[in-house]
């Protein structure tokens, strides 16, 4: 199949497929005499794996490591678990940061209330609070 068909089947943009190929995540597709890339079932499966990993917010480097571990021995499976466990720790950090951000924004919104002074020609209290 050509790149457009692969893109349609997987829901991935053509440019992203090319990026994954040049990044070494996706195996290089052979070319026809007309210089078109020809993708097969193995490319589709590899791309679906990459897209699933990226949907889980795994980095390109983490995806590369997991691809390299795909055919690894059982002892190397610990590395895959380590990648996922580290990713969970990073997600927990992000959740904490987002909760803190939410609290700060709620405080600002509550502090301001519904006092829309801009209608009276004054600066909004939210804008004033953000400048402090």
Backbone as XML, in Angstrom:
<?xml version="1.0"?>
<chain id="A" units="angstrom">
  <residue number="1" name="UNK">
    <atom name="N" x="0.841" y="-1.182" z="0.000"/>
    <atom name="CA" x="0.000" y="0.000" z="0.000"/>
    <atom name="C" x="0.881" y="1.239" z="0.000"/>
  </residue>
  <residue number="2" name="UNK">
    <atom name="N" x="0.348" y="2.323" z="-0.532"/>
    <atom name="CA" x="1.079" y="3.589" z="-0.552"/>
    <atom name="C" x="0.862" y="4.306" z="0.777"/>
  </residue>
  <residue number="3" name="UNK">
    <atom name="N" x="1.640" y="5.338" z="0.993"/>
    <atom name="CA" x="1.628" y="6.054" z="2.266"/>
    <atom name="C" x="0.254" y="6.650" z="2.589"/>
  </residue>
  <residue number="4" name="UNK">
    <atom name="N" x="-0.461" y="7.129" z="1.581"/>
    <atom name="CA" x="-1.787" y="7.697" z="1.798"/>
    <atom name="C" x="-2.765" y="6.673" z="2.329"/>
  </residue>
  <residue number="5" name="UNK">
    <atom name="N" x="-2.684" y="5.460" z="1.809"/>
    <atom name="CA" x="-3.566" y="4.382" z="2.279"/>
    <atom name="C" x="-3.213" y="3.988" z="3.713"/>
  </residue>
  <residue number="6" name="UNK">
    <atom name="N" x="-1.924" y="3.901" z="4.007"/>
    <atom name="CA" x="-1.484" y="3.594" z="5.370"/>
    <atom name="C" x="-1.973" y="4.675" z="6.335"/>
  </residue>
  <residue number="7" name="UNK">
    <atom name="N" x="-1.880" y="5.906" z="5.898"/>
    <atom name="CA" x="-2.346" y="7.022" z="6.726"/>
    <atom name="C" x="-3.850" y="6.898" z="6.994"/>
  </residue>
  <residue number="8" name="UNK">
    <atom name="N" x="-4.595" y="6.577" z="5.966"/>
    <atom name="CA" x="-6.050" y="6.453" z="6.105"/>
    <atom name="C" x="-6.430" y="5.295" z="7.028"/>
  </residue>
  <residue number="9" name="UNK">
    <atom name="N" x="-5.774" y="4.169" z="6.848"/>
    <atom name="CA" x="-6.068" y="2.980" z="7.654"/>
    <atom name="C" x="-5.776" y="3.217" z="9.134"/>
  </residue>
  <residue number="10" name="UNK">
    <atom name="N" x="-4.673" y="3.912" z="9.418"/>
    <atom name="CA" x="-4.236" y="4.089" z="10.804"/>
    <atom name="C" x="-4.716" y="5.395" z="11.433"/>
  </residue>
  <residue number="11" name="UNK">
    <atom name="N" x="-5.217" y="6.319" z="10.611"/>
    <atom name="CA" x="-5.639" y="7.617" z="11.140"/>
    <atom name="C" x="-4.450" y="8.518" z="11.458"/>
  </residue>
  <residue number="12" name="UNK">
    <atom name="N" x="-3.327" y="8.230" z="10.852"/>
    <atom name="CA" x="-2.096" y="8.978" z="11.089"/>
    <atom name="C" x="-1.803" y="9.847" z="9.868"/>
  </residue>
  <residue number="13" name="UNK">
    <atom name="N" x="-1.297" y="11.039" z="10.092"/>
    <atom name="CA" x="-0.994" y="11.928" z="8.977"/>
    <atom name="C" x="0.240" y="11.438" z="8.213"/>
  </residue>
  <residue number="14" name="UNK">
    <atom name="N" x="0.252" y="11.706" z="6.929"/>
    <atom name="CA" x="1.359" y="11.301" z="6.067"/>
    <atom name="C" x="2.686" y="11.855" z="6.589"/>
  </residue>
  <residue number="15" name="UNK">
    <atom name="N" x="2.700" y="13.122" z="6.958"/>
    <atom name="CA" x="3.930" y="13.730" z="7.468"/>
    <atom name="C" x="4.443" y="13.049" z="8.722"/>
  </residue>
  <residue number="16" name="UNK">
    <atom name="N" x="3.523" y="12.595" z="9.568"/>
    <atom name="CA" x="3.905" y="11.899" z="10.797"/>
    <atom name="C" x="4.515" y="10.543" z="10.465"/>
  </residue>
  <residue number="17" name="UNK">
    <atom name="N" x="3.945" y="9.860" z="9.485"/>
    <atom name="CA" x="4.499" y="8.568" z="9.061"/>
    <atom name="C" x="5.921" y="8.767" z="8.554"/>
  </residue>
  <residue number="18" name="UNK">
    <atom name="N" x="6.125" y="9.792" z="7.743"/>
    <atom name="CA" x="7.471" y="10.079" z="7.232"/>
    <atom name="C" x="8.430" y="10.404" z="8.377"/>
  </residue>
  <residue number="19" name="UNK">
    <atom name="N" x="7.932" y="11.183" z="9.356"/>
    <atom name="CA" x="8.765" y="11.517" z="10.517"/>
    <atom name="C" x="9.172" y="10.252" z="11.271"/>
  </residue>
  <residue number="20" name="UNK">
    <atom name="N" x="8.215" y="9.356" z="11.521"/>
    <atom name="CA" x="8.521" y="8.124" z="12.244"/>
    <atom name="C" x="9.515" y="7.268" z="11.457"/>
  </residue>
  <residue number="21" name="UNK">
    <atom name="N" x="9.406" y="7.305" z="10.142"/>
    <atom name="CA" x="10.329" y="6.532" z="9.321"/>
    <atom name="C" x="11.734" y="7.123" z="9.376"/>
  </residue>
  <residue number="22" name="UNK">
    <atom name="N" x="11.850" y="8.436" z="9.247"/>
    <atom name="CA" x="13.179" y="9.051" z="9.291"/>
    <atom name="C" x="13.775" y="9.024" z="10.695"/>
  </residue>
  <residue number="23" name="UNK">
    <atom name="N" x="12.915" y="8.933" z="11.722"/>
    <atom name="CA" x="13.389" y="8.853" z="13.104"/>
    <atom name="C" x="13.860" y="7.460" z="13.475"/>
  </residue>
  <residue number="24" name="UNK">
    <atom name="N" x="13.602" y="6.507" z="12.612"/>
    <atom name="CA" x="14.011" y="5.137" z="12.892"/>
    <atom name="C" x="12.991" y="4.343" z="13.684"/>
  </residue>
  <residue number="25" name="UNK">
    <atom name="N" x="11.837" y="4.922" z="13.932"/>
    <atom name="CA" x="10.798" y="4.182" z="14.645"/>
    <atom name="C" x="10.097" y="3.185" z="13.724"/>
  </residue>
  <residue number="26" name="UNK">
    <atom name="N" x="9.838" y="3.612" z="12.527"/>
    <atom name="CA" x="9.139" y="2.793" z="11.541"/>
    <atom name="C" x="10.163" y="2.273" z="10.539"/>
  </residue>
  <residue number="27" name="UNK">
    <atom name="N" x="10.125" y="0.986" z="10.227"/>
    <atom name="CA" x="11.080" y="0.462" z="9.244"/>
    <atom name="C" x="10.949" y="1.209" z="7.916"/>
  </residue>
  <residue number="28" name="UNK">
    <atom name="N" x="12.070" y="1.399" z="7.261"/>
    <atom name="CA" x="12.070" y="2.079" z="5.965"/>
    <atom name="C" x="11.314" y="1.209" z="4.958"/>
  </residue>
  <residue number="29" name="UNK">
    <atom name="N" x="10.408" y="1.839" z="4.243"/>
    <atom name="CA" x="9.612" y="1.113" z="3.256"/>
    <atom name="C" x="10.382" y="1.016" z="1.944"/>
  </residue>
  <residue number="30" name="UNK">
    <atom name="N" x="10.269" y="-0.122" z="1.308"/>
    <atom name="CA" x="10.910" y="-0.228" z="-0.017"/>
    <atom name="C" x="10.193" y="0.687" z="-1.009"/>
  </residue>
  <residue number="31" name="UNK">
    <atom name="N" x="10.864" y="0.986" z="-2.093"/>
    <atom name="CA" x="10.293" y="1.890" z="-3.103"/>
    <atom name="C" x="10.061" y="1.159" z="-4.422"/>
  </residue>
  <residue number="32" name="UNK">
    <atom name="N" x="9.059" y="1.650" z="-5.129"/>
    <atom name="CA" x="8.756" y="1.112" z="-6.453"/>
    <atom name="C" x="9.703" y="1.736" z="-7.471"/>
  </residue>
  <residue number="33" name="UNK">
    <atom name="N" x="9.597" y="1.301" z="-8.717"/>
    <atom name="CA" x="10.395" y="1.904" z="-9.787"/>
    <atom name="C" x="10.049" y="3.369" z="-9.965"/>
  </residue>
  <residue number="34" name="UNK">
    <atom name="N" x="8.810" y="3.727" z="-9.609"/>
    <atom name="CA" x="8.380" y="5.119" z="-9.692"/>
    <atom name="C" x="8.756" y="5.918" z="-8.458"/>
  </residue>
  <residue number="35" name="UNK">
    <atom name="N" x="9.519" y="5.324" z="-7.560"/>
    <atom name="CA" x="10.018" y="5.939" z="-6.329"/>
    <atom name="C" x="8.939" y="6.169" z="-5.261"/>
  </residue>
  <residue number="36" name="UNK">
    <atom name="N" x="7.843" y="5.419" z="-5.337"/>
    <atom name="CA" x="6.816" y="5.477" z="-4.295"/>
    <atom name="C" x="7.165" y="4.484" z="-3.191"/>
  </residue>
  <residue number="37" name="UNK">
    <atom name="N" x="6.925" y="4.897" z="-1.950"/>
    <atom name="CA" x="7.109" y="3.966" z="-0.834"/>
    <atom name="C" x="5.979" y="2.934" z="-0.883"/>
  </residue>
  <residue number="38" name="UNK">
    <atom name="N" x="6.331" y="1.698" z="-0.561"/>
    <atom name="CA" x="5.332" y="0.627" z="-0.510"/>
    <atom name="C" x="5.349" y="0.048" z="0.899"/>
  </residue>
  <residue number="39" name="UNK">
    <atom name="N" x="4.214" y="0.182" z="1.586"/>
    <atom name="CA" x="4.107" y="-0.283" z="2.968"/>
    <atom name="C" x="3.313" y="-1.586" z="3.008"/>
  </residue>
  <residue number="40" name="UNK">
    <atom name="N" x="3.737" y="-2.455" z="3.907"/>
    <atom name="CA" x="3.060" y="-3.730" z="4.073"/>
    <atom name="C" x="2.417" y="-3.846" z="5.447"/>
  </residue>
  <residue number="41" name="UNK">
    <atom name="N" x="1.940" y="-5.026" z="5.725"/>
    <atom name="CA" x="1.264" y="-5.305" z="6.999"/>
    <atom name="C" x="2.179" y="-5.048" z="8.187"/>
  </residue>
  <residue number="42" name="UNK">
    <atom name="N" x="3.482" y="-5.364" z="8.050"/>
    <atom name="CA" x="4.423" y="-5.141" z="9.154"/>
    <atom name="C" x="4.559" y="-3.652" z="9.463"/>
  </residue>
  <residue number="43" name="UNK">
    <atom name="N" x="4.470" y="-2.815" z="8.441"/>
    <atom name="CA" x="4.524" y="-1.367" z="8.659"/>
    <atom name="C" x="3.267" y="-0.892" z="9.390"/>
  </residue>
  <residue number="44" name="UNK">
    <atom name="N" x="2.139" y="-1.428" z="8.975"/>
    <atom name="CA" x="0.870" y="-1.063" z="9.617"/>
    <atom name="C" x="0.898" y="-1.433" z="11.096"/>
  </residue>
  <residue number="45" name="UNK">
    <atom name="N" x="1.339" y="-2.648" z="11.402"/>
    <atom name="CA" x="1.401" y="-3.094" z="12.799"/>
    <atom name="C" x="2.391" y="-2.253" z="13.601"/>
  </residue>
  <residue number="46" name="UNK">
    <atom name="N" x="3.544" y="-1.968" z="13.006"/>
    <atom name="CA" x="4.547" y="-1.153" z="13.696"/>
    <atom name="C" x="4.010" y="0.255" z="13.948"/>
  </residue>
  <residue number="47" name="UNK">
    <atom name="N" x="3.331" y="0.824" z="12.955"/>
    <atom name="CA" x="2.769" y="2.160" z="13.112"/>
    <atom name="C" x="1.673" y="2.174" z="14.173"/>
  </residue>
  <residue number="48" name="UNK">
    <atom name="N" x="0.843" y="1.157" z="14.204"/>
    <atom name="CA" x="-0.196" y="1.081" z="15.237"/>
    <atom name="C" x="0.421" y="0.985" z="16.625"/>
  </residue>
  <residue number="49" name="UNK">
    <atom name="N" x="1.507" y="0.247" z="16.757"/>
    <atom name="CA" x="2.225" y="0.156" z="18.029"/>
    <atom name="C" x="2.745" y="1.540" z="18.435"/>
  </residue>
  <residue number="50" name="UNK">
    <atom name="N" x="3.373" y="2.230" z="17.495"/>
    <atom name="CA" x="3.912" y="3.563" z="17.761"/>
    <atom name="C" x="2.799" y="4.518" z="18.171"/>
  </residue>
  <residue number="51" name="UNK">
    <atom name="N" x="1.706" y="4.504" z="17.430"/>
    <atom name="CA" x="0.581" y="5.400" z="17.720"/>
    <atom name="C" x="-0.025" y="5.104" z="19.089"/>
  </residue>
  <residue number="52" name="UNK">
    <atom name="N" x="-0.102" y="3.823" z="19.444"/>
    <atom name="CA" x="-0.630" y="3.466" z="20.765"/>
    <atom name="C" x="0.292" y="3.998" z="21.859"/>
  </residue>
  <residue number="53" name="UNK">
    <atom name="N" x="1.587" y="3.811" z="21.682"/>
    <atom name="CA" x="2.557" y="4.324" z="22.658"/>
    <atom name="C" x="2.467" y="5.843" z="22.774"/>
  </residue>
  <residue number="54" name="UNK">
    <atom name="N" x="2.370" y="6.526" z="21.652"/>
    <atom name="CA" x="2.289" y="7.987" z="21.661"/>
    <atom name="C" x="0.979" y="8.450" z="22.287"/>
  </residue>
  <residue number="55" name="UNK">
    <atom name="N" x="-0.105" y="7.700" z="22.088"/>
    <atom name="CA" x="-1.382" y="8.035" z="22.726"/>
    <atom name="C" x="-1.272" y="7.911" z="24.247"/>
  </residue>
  <residue number="56" name="UNK">
    <atom name="N" x="-0.363" y="7.072" z="24.709"/>
    <atom name="CA" x="-0.095" y="6.932" z="26.139"/>
    <atom name="C" x="0.915" y="7.971" z="26.618"/>
  </residue>
  <residue number="57" name="UNK">
    <atom name="N" x="1.268" y="8.899" z="25.728"/>
    <atom name="CA" x="2.176" y="10.013" z="26.003"/>
    <atom name="C" x="3.615" y="9.564" z="26.247"/>
  </residue>
  <residue number="58" name="UNK">
    <atom name="N" x="3.971" y="8.414" z="25.709"/>
    <atom name="CA" x="5.359" y="7.974" z="25.797"/>
    <atom name="C" x="6.183" y="8.804" z="24.816"/>
  </residue>
  <residue number="59" name="UNK">
    <atom name="N" x="7.387" y="9.149" z="25.210"/>
    <atom name="CA" x="8.262" y="9.950" z="24.357"/>
    <atom name="C" x="8.765" y="9.116" z="23.186"/>
  </residue>
  <residue number="60" name="UNK">
    <atom name="N" x="9.294" y="9.809" z="22.195"/>
    <atom name="CA" x="9.888" y="9.126" z="21.037"/>
    <atom name="C" x="11.010" y="8.197" z="21.502"/>
  </residue>
  <residue number="61" name="UNK">
    <atom name="N" x="11.841" y="8.665" z="22.426"/>
    <atom name="CA" x="12.938" y="7.830" z="22.930"/>
    <atom name="C" x="12.419" y="6.591" z="23.656"/>
  </residue>
  <residue number="62" name="UNK">
    <atom name="N" x="11.352" y="6.765" z="24.443"/>
    <atom name="CA" x="10.767" y="5.616" z="25.139"/>
    <atom name="C" x="10.192" y="4.617" z="24.139"/>
  </residue>
  <residue number="63" name="UNK">
    <atom name="N" x="9.549" y="5.119" z="23.102"/>
    <atom name="CA" x="8.995" y="4.236" z="22.073"/>
    <atom name="C" x="10.130" y="3.478" z="21.380"/>
  </residue>
  <residue number="64" name="UNK">
    <atom name="N" x="11.224" y="4.168" z="21.079"/>
    <atom name="CA" x="12.378" y="3.504" z="20.453"/>
    <atom name="C" x="12.886" y="2.368" z="21.337"/>
  </residue>
  <residue number="65" name="UNK">
    <atom name="N" x="12.999" y="2.651" z="22.631"/>
    <atom name="CA" x="13.466" y="1.612" z="23.555"/>
    <atom name="C" x="12.522" y="0.419" z="23.566"/>
  </residue>
  <residue number="66" name="UNK">
    <atom name="N" x="11.229" y="0.698" z="23.592"/>
    <atom name="CA" x="10.253" y="-0.396" z="23.607"/>
    <atom name="C" x="10.291" y="-1.198" z="22.310"/>
  </residue>
  <residue number="67" name="UNK">
    <atom name="N" x="10.479" y="-0.522" z="21.192"/>
    <atom name="CA" x="10.600" y="-1.230" z="19.913"/>
    <atom name="C" x="11.827" y="-2.131" z="19.942"/>
  </residue>
  <residue number="68" name="UNK">
    <atom name="N" x="12.923" y="-1.618" z="20.463"/>
    <atom name="CA" x="14.150" y="-2.417" z="20.549"/>
    <atom name="C" x="13.989" y="-3.599" z="21.495"/>
  </residue>
  <residue number="69" name="UNK">
    <atom name="N" x="13.131" y="-3.452" z="22.494"/>
    <atom name="CA" x="12.914" y="-4.529" z="23.462"/>
    <atom name="C" x="11.863" y="-5.538" z="22.997"/>
  </residue>
  <residue number="70" name="UNK">
    <atom name="N" x="11.168" y="-5.215" z="21.935"/>
    <atom name="CA" x="10.058" y="-6.054" z="21.468"/>
    <atom name="C" x="10.467" y="-7.509" z="21.281"/>
  </residue>
  <residue number="71" name="UNK">
    <atom name="N" x="11.620" y="-7.732" z="20.705"/>
    <atom name="CA" x="12.074" y="-9.103" z="20.457"/>
    <atom name="C" x="13.112" y="-9.551" z="21.480"/>
  </residue>
  <residue number="72" name="UNK">
    <atom name="N" x="13.193" y="-8.824" z="22.579"/>
    <atom name="CA" x="14.217" y="-9.115" z="23.591"/>
    <atom name="C" x="13.861" y="-10.348" z="24.415"/>
  </residue>
  <residue number="73" name="UNK">
    <atom name="N" x="14.844" y="-10.781" z="25.142"/>
    <atom name="CA" x="14.681" y="-11.916" z="26.043"/>
    <atom name="C" x="13.825" y="-11.511" z="27.247"/>
  </residue>
  <residue number="74" name="UNK">
    <atom name="N" x="13.347" y="-12.484" z="27.971"/>
    <atom name="CA" x="12.513" y="-12.230" z="29.150"/>
    <atom name="C" x="13.236" y="-11.361" z="30.169"/>
  </residue>
  <residue number="75" name="UNK">
    <atom name="N" x="14.552" y="-11.541" z="30.294"/>
    <atom name="CA" x="15.305" y="-10.744" z="31.265"/>
    <atom name="C" x="15.282" y="-9.262" z="30.897"/>
  </residue>
  <residue number="76" name="UNK">
    <atom name="N" x="15.167" y="-8.980" z="29.608"/>
    <atom name="CA" x="15.100" y="-7.594" z="29.162"/>
    <atom name="C" x="13.707" y="-7.001" z="29.346"/>
  </residue>
  <residue number="77" name="UNK">
    <atom name="N" x="12.737" y="-7.840" z="29.633"/>
    <atom name="CA" x="11.373" y="-7.365" z="29.847"/>
    <atom name="C" x="11.314" y="-6.430" z="31.048"/>
  </residue>
  <residue number="78" name="UNK">
    <atom name="N" x="12.244" y="-6.599" z="31.980"/>
    <atom name="CA" x="12.306" y="-5.694" z="33.138"/>
    <atom name="C" x="12.528" y="-4.259" z="32.692"/>
  </residue>
  <residue number="79" name="UNK">
    <atom name="N" x="13.287" y="-4.091" z="31.624"/>
    <atom name="CA" x="13.544" y="-2.752" z="31.092"/>
    <atom name="C" x="12.233" y="-2.123" z="30.600"/>
  </residue>
  <residue number="80" name="UNK">
    <atom name="N" x="11.413" y="-2.902" z="29.934"/>
    <atom name="CA" x="10.111" y="-2.402" z="29.461"/>
    <atom name="C" x="9.249" y="-1.984" z="30.648"/>
  </residue>
  <residue number="81" name="UNK">
    <atom name="N" x="9.240" y="-2.809" z="31.687"/>
    <atom name="CA" x="8.481" y="-2.464" z="32.895"/>
    <atom name="C" x="9.028" y="-1.189" z="33.529"/>
  </residue>
  <residue number="82" name="UNK">
    <atom name="N" x="10.327" y="-1.050" z="33.524"/>
    <atom name="CA" x="10.967" y="0.137" z="34.090"/>
    <atom name="C" x="10.557" y="1.392" z="33.324"/>
  </residue>
  <residue number="83" name="UNK">
    <atom name="N" x="10.513" y="1.297" z="32.007"/>
    <atom name="CA" x="10.092" y="2.440" z="31.185"/>
    <atom name="C" x="8.676" y="2.861" z="31.560"/>
  </residue>
  <residue number="84" name="UNK">
    <atom name="N" x="7.799" y="1.895" z="31.674"/>
    <atom name="CA" x="6.393" y="2.192" z="32.001"/>
    <atom name="C" x="6.276" y="2.730" z="33.429"/>
  </residue>
  <residue number="85" name="UNK">
    <atom name="N" x="6.987" y="2.126" z="34.366"/>
    <atom name="CA" x="6.930" y="2.599" z="35.754"/>
    <atom name="C" x="7.454" y="4.027" z="35.875"/>
  </residue>
  <residue number="86" name="UNK">
    <atom name="N" x="8.530" y="4.342" z="35.166"/>
    <atom name="CA" x="9.052" y="5.710" z="35.172"/>
    <atom name="C" x="8.062" y="6.679" z="34.542"/>
  </residue>
  <residue number="87" name="UNK">
    <atom name="N" x="7.384" y="6.220" z="33.521"/>
    <atom name="CA" x="6.380" y="7.064" z="32.869"/>
    <atom name="C" x="5.218" y="7.344" z="33.830"/>
  </residue>
  <residue number="88" name="UNK">
    <atom name="N" x="4.825" y="6.347" z="34.589"/>
    <atom name="CA" x="3.765" y="6.529" z="35.591"/>
    <atom name="C" x="4.196" y="7.566" z="36.625"/>
  </residue>
  <residue number="89" name="UNK">
    <atom name="N" x="5.456" y="7.502" z="37.063"/>
    <atom name="CA" x="5.961" y="8.496" z="38.019"/>
    <atom name="C" x="5.886" y="9.902" z="37.431"/>
  </residue>
  <residue number="90" name="UNK">
    <atom name="N" x="6.255" y="10.034" z="36.156"/>
    <atom name="CA" x="6.189" y="11.344" z="35.488"/>
    <atom name="C" x="4.751" y="11.830" z="35.384"/>
  </residue>
  <residue number="91" name="UNK">
    <atom name="N" x="3.828" y="10.934" z="35.099"/>
    <atom name="CA" x="2.405" y="11.304" z="35.028"/>
    <atom name="C" x="1.928" y="11.778" z="36.396"/>
  </residue>
  <residue number="92" name="UNK">
    <atom name="N" x="2.336" y="11.085" z="37.451"/>
    <atom name="CA" x="1.951" y="11.504" z="38.802"/>
    <atom name="C" x="2.484" y="12.892" z="39.131"/>
  </residue>
  <residue number="93" name="UNK">
    <atom name="N" x="3.708" y="13.202" z="38.678"/>
    <atom name="CA" x="4.260" y="14.546" z="38.881"/>
    <atom name="C" x="3.421" y="15.581" z="38.140"/>
  </residue>
  <residue number="94" name="UNK">
    <atom name="N" x="3.049" y="15.258" z="36.902"/>
    <atom name="CA" x="2.222" y="16.179" z="36.113"/>
    <atom name="C" x="0.867" y="16.394" z="36.774"/>
  </residue>
  <residue number="95" name="UNK">
    <atom name="N" x="0.287" y="15.323" z="37.298"/>
    <atom name="CA" x="-1.012" y="15.444" z="37.976"/>
    <atom name="C" x="-0.889" y="16.384" z="39.163"/>
  </residue>
  <residue number="96" name="UNK">
    <atom name="N" x="0.166" y="16.231" z="39.950"/>
    <atom name="CA" x="0.399" y="17.111" z="41.102"/>
    <atom name="C" x="0.551" y="18.559" z="40.644"/>
  </residue>
  <residue number="97" name="UNK">
    <atom name="N" x="1.320" y="18.774" z="39.582"/>
    <atom name="CA" x="1.504" y="20.122" z="39.058"/>
    <atom name="C" x="0.188" y="20.701" z="38.551"/>
  </residue>
  <residue number="98" name="UNK">
    <atom name="N" x="-0.603" y="19.888" z="37.864"/>
    <atom name="CA" x="-1.887" y="20.365" z="37.345"/>
    <atom name="C" x="-2.875" y="20.664" z="38.471"/>
  </residue>
  <residue number="99" name="UNK">
    <atom name="N" x="-2.863" y="19.850" z="39.527"/>
    <atom name="CA" x="-3.738" y="20.117" z="40.669"/>
    <atom name="C" x="-3.357" y="21.426" z="41.343"/>
  </residue>
  <residue number="100" name="UNK">
    <atom name="N" x="-2.060" y="21.693" z="41.448"/>
    <atom name="CA" x="-1.579" y="22.945" z="42.020"/>
    <atom name="C" x="-1.996" y="24.127" z="41.145"/>
  </residue>
  <residue number="101" name="UNK">
    <atom name="N" x="-1.842" y="23.965" z="39.853"/>
    <atom name="CA" x="-2.255" y="24.999" z="38.908"/>
    <atom name="C" x="-3.750" y="25.272" z="39.016"/>
  </residue>
  <residue number="102" name="UNK">
    <atom name="N" x="-4.534" y="24.222" z="39.092"/>
    <atom name="CA" x="-5.987" y="24.354" z="39.215"/>
    <atom name="C" x="-6.342" y="25.110" z="40.489"/>
  </residue>
  <residue number="103" name="UNK">
    <atom name="N" x="-5.698" y="24.758" z="41.598"/>
    <atom name="CA" x="-5.968" y="25.426" z="42.873"/>
    <atom name="C" x="-5.666" y="26.914" z="42.794"/>
  </residue>
  <residue number="104" name="UNK">
    <atom name="N" x="-4.543" y="27.248" z="42.178"/>
    <atom name="CA" x="-4.171" y="28.656" z="42.047"/>
    <atom name="C" x="-5.180" y="29.416" z="41.193"/>
  </residue>
  <residue number="105" name="UNK">
    <atom name="N" x="-5.599" y="28.808" z="40.094"/>
    <atom name="CA" x="-6.584" y="29.459" z="39.229"/>
    <atom name="C" x="-7.937" y="29.597" z="39.922"/>
  </residue>
  <residue number="106" name="UNK">
    <atom name="N" x="-8.327" y="28.575" z="40.681"/>
    <atom name="CA" x="-9.589" y="28.660" z="41.437"/>
    <atom name="C" x="-9.517" y="29.763" z="42.477"/>
  </residue>
  <residue number="107" name="UNK">
    <atom name="N" x="-8.353" y="29.895" z="43.136"/>
    <atom name="CA" x="-8.167" y="30.965" z="44.115"/>
    <atom name="C" x="-8.327" y="32.322" z="43.442"/>
  </residue>
  <residue number="108" name="UNK">
    <atom name="N" x="-7.678" y="32.496" z="42.286"/>
    <atom name="CA" x="-7.786" y="33.770" z="41.569"/>
    <atom name="C" x="-9.219" y="34.046" z="41.135"/>
  </residue>
  <residue number="109" name="UNK">
    <atom name="N" x="-9.891" y="33.030" z="40.627"/>
    <atom name="CA" x="-11.271" y="33.208" z="40.179"/>
    <atom name="C" x="-12.181" y="33.561" z="41.358"/>
  </residue>
  <residue number="110" name="UNK">
    <atom name="N" x="-11.953" y="32.899" z="42.496"/>
    <atom name="CA" x="-12.756" y="33.170" z="43.688"/>
    <atom name="C" x="-12.459" y="34.562" z="44.235"/>
  </residue>
  <residue number="111" name="UNK">
    <atom name="N" x="-11.186" y="34.932" z="44.222"/>
    <atom name="CA" x="-10.762" y="36.240" z="44.721"/>
    <atom name="C" x="-11.449" y="37.347" z="43.929"/>
  </residue>
  <residue number="112" name="UNK">
    <atom name="N" x="-11.527" y="37.147" z="42.642"/>
    <atom name="CA" x="-12.137" y="38.146" z="41.775"/>
    <atom name="C" x="-13.657" y="38.076" z="41.863"/>
  </residue>
  <residue number="113" name="UNK">
    <atom name="N" x="-14.180" y="36.879" z="41.981"/>
    <atom name="CA" x="-15.635" y="36.731" z="42.004"/>
    <atom name="C" x="-16.222" y="37.157" z="40.681"/>
  </residue>
  <residue number="114" name="UNK">
    <atom name="N" x="-17.291" y="37.881" z="40.769"/>
    <atom name="CA" x="-17.944" y="38.352" z="39.551"/>
    <atom name="C" x="-17.914" y="39.873" z="39.482"/>
  </residue>
  <residue number="115" name="UNK">
    <atom name="N" x="-16.873" y="40.441" z="40.057"/>
    <atom name="CA" x="-16.710" y="41.888" z="40.069"/>
    <atom name="C" x="-16.058" y="42.305" z="38.755"/>
  </residue>
  <residue number="116" name="UNK">
    <atom name="N" x="-16.877" y="42.588" z="37.774"/>
    <atom name="CA" x="-16.374" y="42.956" z="36.452"/>
    <atom name="C" x="-16.283" y="44.471" z="36.361"/>
  </residue>
  <residue number="117" name="UNK">
    <atom name="N" x="-15.193" y="44.990" z="36.922"/>
    <atom name="CA" x="-15.001" y="46.436" z="36.988"/>
    <atom name="C" x="-14.711" y="47.054" z="35.627"/>
  </residue>
  <residue number="118" name="UNK">
    <atom name="N" x="-14.344" y="46.216" z="34.659"/>
    <atom name="CA" x="-14.024" y="46.800" z="33.369"/>
    <atom name="C" x="-15.235" y="47.489" z="32.761"/>
  </residue>
  <residue number="119" name="UNK">
    <atom name="N" x="-16.439" y="47.059" z="33.208"/>
    <atom name="CA" x="-17.654" y="47.719" z="32.732"/>
    <atom name="C" x="-17.722" y="49.156" z="33.242"/>
  </residue>
  <residue number="120" name="UNK">
    <atom name="N" x="-17.040" y="49.406" z="34.361"/>
    <atom name="CA" x="-17.027" y="50.736" z="34.958"/>
    <atom name="C" x="-15.784" y="51.509" z="34.526"/>
  </residue>
  <residue number="121" name="UNK">
    <atom name="N" x="-15.029" y="50.944" z="33.581"/>
    <atom name="CA" x="-13.826" y="51.608" z="33.099"/>
    <atom name="C" x="-12.590" y="51.300" z="33.920"/>
  </residue>
  <residue number="122" name="UNK">
    <atom name="N" x="-12.673" y="50.358" z="34.860"/>
    <atom name="CA" x="-11.532" y="50.000" z="35.690"/>
    <atom name="C" x="-10.913" y="48.689" z="35.196"/>
  </residue>
  <residue number="123" name="UNK">
    <atom name="N" x="-9.712" y="48.413" z="35.659"/>
    <atom name="CA" x="-9.026" y="47.179" z="35.298"/>
    <atom name="C" x="-9.683" y="46.001" z="36.015"/>
  </residue>
  <residue number="124" name="UNK">
    <atom name="N" x="-9.772" y="44.890" z="35.325"/>
    <atom name="CA" x="-10.337" y="43.659" z="35.904"/>
    <atom name="C" x="-9.477" y="43.210" z="37.077"/>
  </residue>
  <residue number="125" name="UNK">
    <atom name="N" x="-10.116" y="42.788" z="38.170"/>
    <atom name="CA" x="-9.364" y="42.355" z="39.347"/>
    <atom name="C" x="-8.555" y="41.093" z="39.074"/>
  </residue>
  <residue number="126" name="UNK">
    <atom name="N" x="-8.985" y="40.254" z="38.140"/>
    <atom name="CA" x="-8.207" y="39.071" z="37.772"/>
    <atom name="C" x="-6.889" y="39.485" z="37.132"/>
  </residue>
  <residue number="127" name="UNK">
    <atom name="N" x="-6.958" y="40.458" z="36.243"/>
    <atom name="CA" x="-5.745" y="40.955" z="35.602"/>
    <atom name="C" x="-4.823" y="41.581" z="36.638"/>
  </residue>
  <residue number="128" name="UNK">
    <atom name="N" x="-5.402" y="42.327" z="37.583"/>
    <atom name="CA" x="-4.608" y="42.946" z="38.665"/>
    <atom name="C" x="-3.931" y="41.840" z="39.487"/>
  </residue>
  <residue number="129" name="UNK">
    <atom name="N" x="-4.667" y="40.794" z="39.842"/>
    <atom name="CA" x="-4.119" y="39.704" z="40.645"/>
    <atom name="C" x="-2.979" y="39.001" z="39.907"/>
  </residue>
  <residue number="130" name="UNK">
    <atom name="N" x="-3.096" y="38.844" z="38.602"/>
    <atom name="CA" x="-2.045" y="38.178" z="37.819"/>
    <atom name="C" x="-0.780" y="39.035" z="37.752"/>
  </residue>
  <residue number="131" name="UNK">
    <atom name="N" x="-0.931" y="40.353" z="37.871"/>
    <atom name="CA" x="0.237" y="41.239" z="37.856"/>
    <atom name="C" x="0.957" y="41.264" z="39.206"/>
  </residue>
  <residue number="132" name="UNK">
    <atom name="N" x="0.346" y="40.761" z="40.246"/>
    <atom name="CA" x="0.969" y="40.795" z="41.581"/>
    <atom name="C" x="1.961" y="39.685" z="41.759"/>
  </residue>
</chain>
